[in-house]
């Protein structure tokens, strides 16, 4: 081989954001509304399915917010926030908080027990969090919260997958082949999602 003509592996093509979004929508998630109060005491919130647990000891969870989100400045500065895990009946609330409406809390019932973050009425579960850390990652900010208070009720969760909300008609566990567990849960597409996040 002539010197200087060695072949080098070609770089993979860049991942298109639209393709990545479609791929990530293959994952079934729950739906949350993340809330806080801004510096003027106004309630702020956004819909997110980019939520997960991080640690049990200490109790840590994380959620991601886009830099372009209207409430981003409030959450970047917030020392406290709450995760409201939505129930099956709250698809409209999810859509509202995923929209560009200037006052997303108009007509929304919530309680404020600690003056730190609004807790949306009817949520399947809620977690009150003190900000543990914040990490810049691409076009999002990762908020890591230490859970200080929490609660839940018996209700069915709101699901999301492939751009649609899901209704869980059964909460039985899915069964591996040959297992004696009940049959897999059934999923019924619900209202079309109109927001940006999920």
CORUR-V575410 format. One record per residue. RES is the residue in one letter. SS is DSSP state (@ for helix, = for strand, . for the rest). PSI is psi in radians with two decimals (NA if undefined). OMEGA is omega in whole degrees, 0 to 359 (* if undefined). Layout:
BEGIN
RES,SS,PSI,OMEGA / RES,SS,PSI,OMEGA
END
This chain:
BEGIN
X,.,2.39,181 / X,.,2.36,180 / X,.,2.40,177 / X,.,0.01,181 / X,.,0.21,180 / X,.,2.42,178 / X,.,2.44,176 / X,.,2.53,179 / X,.,2.35,179 / X,.,2.59,179 / X,.,2.49,177 / X,.,2.64,179 / X,.,2.64,180 / X,.,2.59,179 / X,.,2.18,179 / X,.,2.32,180 / X,@,-0.69,181 / X,@,-0.66,178 / X,@,-0.72,178 / X,@,-0.75,179 / X,@,-0.81,180 / X,@,-0.68,180 / X,@,-0.79,181 / X,@,-0.43,179 / X,.,-0.07,175 / X,.,-0.32,182 / X,.,2.24,175 / X,.,2.24,179 / X,=,2.97,165 / X,=,-3.09,180 / X,.,2.36,179 / X,=,2.76,165 / X,=,2.16,182 / X,=,2.31,188 / X,=,2.70,174 / X,=,-3.13,170 / X,=,2.41,178 / X,.,-3.06,185 / X,.,-0.40,179 / X,.,0.09,179 / X,.,0.19,179 / X,.,2.36,178 / X,=,2.39,179 / X,=,2.66,181 / X,=,2.84,177 / X,=,2.67,177 / X,=,2.41,179 / X,=,2.43,166 / X,.,0.06,176 / X,.,1.13,183 / X,=,2.44,178 / X,=,2.81,172 / X,=,2.65,180 / X,=,-0.78,186 / X,=,2.58,174 / X,.,-0.58,180 / X,.,1.74,359 / X,.,2.86,182 / X,.,1.79,183 / X,=,2.47,174 / X,=,2.86,176 / X,=,2.72,176 / X,=,2.66,182 / X,=,2.44,176 / X,=,2.37,181 / X,=,2.52,177 / X,.,-0.53,184 / X,.,-0.12,181 / X,.,2.46,181 / X,.,-0.53,182 / X,.,0.12,183 / X,@,-0.80,180 / X,@,-0.66,180 / X,@,-0.73,182 / X,@,-0.52,176 / X,@,-0.59,182 / X,@,-0.29,188 / X,.,2.44,174 / X,.,-0.24,179 / X,=,2.61,173 / X,=,2.87,179 / X,=,2.53,173 / X,=,2.06,176 / X,=,1.90,180 / X,=,2.07,191 / X,.,2.58,176 / X,=,2.97,185 / X,@,-0.54,184 / X,@,0.06,189 / X,@,0.49,178 / X,@,-0.66,180 / X,@,-0.62,177 / X,@,-0.73,176 / X,@,-0.82,180 / X,@,-0.69,181 / X,@,-0.79,183 / X,@,-0.17,173 / X,.,-0.07,183 / X,.,2.96,177 / X,.,0.29,180 / X,.,2.40,182 / X,.,-0.58,179 / X,.,1.53,184 / X,.,-0.33,182 / X,.,-0.06,179 / X,.,2.11,180 / X,.,0.03,180 / X,.,2.18,178 / X,.,2.24,177 / X,=,2.83,177 / X,=,2.73,182 / X,.,1.65,186 / X,.,-0.35,187 / X,.,0.07,184 / X,.,0.40,183 / X,.,-0.65,181 / X,.,2.46,178 / X,.,2.45,175 / X,=,2.05,187 / X,=,2.23,181 / X,.,2.47,177 / X,.,-0.01,180 / X,.,2.59,178 / X,.,-0.70,180 / X,=,2.84,178 / X,=,2.62,178 / X,=,2.10,175 / X,=,2.25,188 / X,=,2.44,166 / X,=,2.35,183 / X,=,2.10,180 / X,=,-0.67,180 / X,=,2.86,174 / X,=,2.32,186 / X,=,2.17,174 / X,=,2.30,180 / X,=,1.76,180 / X,.,-2.24,182 / X,.,0.30,179 / X,=,2.79,170 / X,=,2.20,177 / X,=,2.06,177 / X,=,2.10,177 / X,=,2.15,183 / X,=,2.50,172 / X,=,2.13,184 / X,=,2.17,180 / X,=,-0.50,178 / X,=,2.69,180 / X,=,2.90,177 / X,=,2.85,178 / X,=,2.87,177 / X,.,2.88,178 / X,.,1.90,178 / X,.,2.93,177 / X,.,2.49,181 / X,=,2.76,170 / X,=,2.25,180 / X,=,2.91,180 / X,=,2.33,177 / X,=,2.42,174 / X,.,0.46,180 / X,.,0.05,179 / X,=,2.64,167 / X,=,2.68,179 / X,=,2.49,172 / X,=,2.21,181 / X,=,1.73,182 / X,.,-0.35,177 / X,.,2.43,178 / X,.,0.37,176 / X,.,2.57,180 / X,.,2.59,176 / X,.,2.58,187 / X,.,2.18,170 / X,.,2.77,180 / X,.,2.27,177 / X,.,-0.15,180 / X,.,2.78,181 / X,.,0.10,179 / X,.,2.84,179 / X,.,2.91,180 / X,.,2.83,183 / X,.,2.61,177 / X,.,2.62,177 / X,.,2.58,182 / X,=,2.31,179 / X,=,2.13,178 / X,=,2.40,179 / X,=,-2.60,186 / X,=,2.50,177 / X,=,2.35,181 / X,.,2.35,183 / X,.,0.05,185 / X,.,-3.03,183 / X,.,-0.47,184 / X,.,1.83,18 / X,.,NA,*
END
